[in-house]
Amino acid sequence: MTLEADTMADVDDDDYDVIVIGGGLTGLVAAYQILKKHANLSVMILEAE
């Protein structure tokens, strides 16, 4: 599992397996649990700011 941070300006037309909307505690835990069980998936976390 790797952590990579991009801003929207850095994101190309990449495909993601899962998109989590909200970078608060619930969104981060959801993304973490998904990656913990399915490390081969790509996950994007969208945050308003």
HELIX and SHEET records of a PDB file:
HELIX    1   1 LEU A   25  LYS A   37  1                                  13    
SHEET    1   A 2 VAL A  18  ILE A  21  0                                        
SHEET    2   A 2 VAL A  43  LEU A  46  1                                        
END                                                                             
